[in-house]
Amino acid sequence: MKTKIAVLTDLHFSKSANPAIPERHGEFADILLLRAVRRLNRFIKPDLVFIGGDLVDRPNPGEGRELLPELKKIIDLLEAPTIVINGNHDPEIGVFKKIMGKPADFLDINGIRFVPFFDPERPGYNAFRTPEEIARMRQLGAEFNGPLVSLQHVPLFPPEPEANCPYNYTNADEIIKVMREANYVLALSGHYHEGFAKLDHRGMSYIAGPALCENRFGYTVIEIDERGKASCLQENLAMPEELRLVDCHVHTRLAYCNENMDIAKSISLGQMFGLDGIVISEHSAHLYFNLGNYSRSLNYLEGLEASEITDRTPEYFSMYAAEANTFCRLGMEVDYDCRGRKVIRQDAWNKLEFRNGSVHFMDLKNPDMKAIEKEFLFLNEAALASGIDALVHPFRIFRRRGMDLPRHLFAPLVELLKRYRCAAEINYHTNEPPAEFFRMCIENGVKLTLGSDAHNLYEVGEFYPHLKFLREIAPDYEIPDLLIR
């Protein structure tokens, strides 16, 4: 049985950017952490998460007391057991533990013992393990019949191998000697922002995770078998730049379901995450109906013939224009009423550079399933015939209502997409895209788009599952060849 550990370290959360270190994006650390937490919970599912220190950038107690609780709320969302230690940038240990909680002396998972250490700093950003802590190491090994893992902030590794790391423990030789005697098989650390991959030396392994706040925003996933043998994979929150990916579905603060959206920040994050561009795409029904009327489904029941229209499209266009640059495009997620008419006025439609079409509303209370399926195809064809560029989250309306997917409708919808030369969107926002449907799209030459459907900033350009999905269903294709440009 293998035990999976995820290592997140060196967030350097700060109120503003650090001008002395522009590559350090601590001002976005809360967003980076939430992106990592959501990815771990939904897709990676580790058995343990180790957060390796330097959670904040400035170690003064005031900023630590203000910012650490914000990170604590996000860390508490993790579904796996979690060990959090401090780093040299964090407030002193008493303040840190009061806010973040004191971890247990050790944690046993699947026959492996994980032991955290809060070691004092030494000059040159090194560290030292006290005799008392070395004695604790030895004792915890002696009373446990299995492999152990040492968790610390500063990298711990034997001086002999070439790790290209300028930091270590001043008494590393003594610590490692005890580790060998006490059956420690792995040392996990942070601190060194470049990180170093698994370094094996005389039967033990040493890993330093990269800083979450820099470069490609990396984290590490490690698997340990019951004998203590470890494998290591470094992954990034950023996307592969060579794929030139575009997020064709990013919302704004005008969405009733938005959480923290901001166009300027979406642009910055898209660039940070290695995208080639984003499309700002707000719900058209949200722009023409206030929340009360939208909740009553007037956009579906009456469309633009409703007597109560609240037109916020001028605000939307003005908000976009204030932040727009060559990295983004003006779009909209166009809704349709029960008669198949688009819920957007023609003057607004004409201003758009990219048009997503969606089916959010149907008469799903109808006991006649054939009638539901007929309406589904009718509304989708109405959207396609209106001239949209992409049909977003196909079939999600059934998933959201807890209904079985009508798989016999895959082929008819693919045929409609092909006829109207429209792309289909791969979308994981409260959704699992059906593999069979998208295989059929690819086989029939229907192009695809990738949409985060971002309602929270952490989601912008989060195509980790999208890329894995495409590699699984279309292994013989180059990903850029499958996507609309």
Secondary structure, DSSP 8 states (H G I E B T S, - for coil): --EEEEEE----B-SS--TT-TT--GGGHHHHHHHHHHHIIIII--SEEEE-S--BS---HHHHHHHHHHHHHHHTT-SS-EEE---TTS--HHHHHHHH----S-EEETTEEEEE----EETTTEE---HHHHHHHHHHHHT-SS-EEEE-SS----SSS----S--BTTHHHHHHHHHHTTEEEEEE---TT-EEEEEETTEEEEE---TTSTTTEEEEEEE-TT--EEEEEEESS--GGG--EEEEE--TTSTT-SS--HHHHHHHHHHTT-SEEEEEEEHHHHHS-HHHHHTTHHHHTGGGSS-----HHHHHHHHHHH--TTEEEEEEE-B-TTS-BSS-HHHHHH-SEEEE------TT-S-HHHHHHHHHHHHHHHHHTT-SEE-STTHHHHHTT----GGGHHHHHHHHHHTT-EEEEE-TT----HHHHHHHHHTT--EEEE--BSSGGGTT--HHHHHHHHHH-TTS-HHHHB--
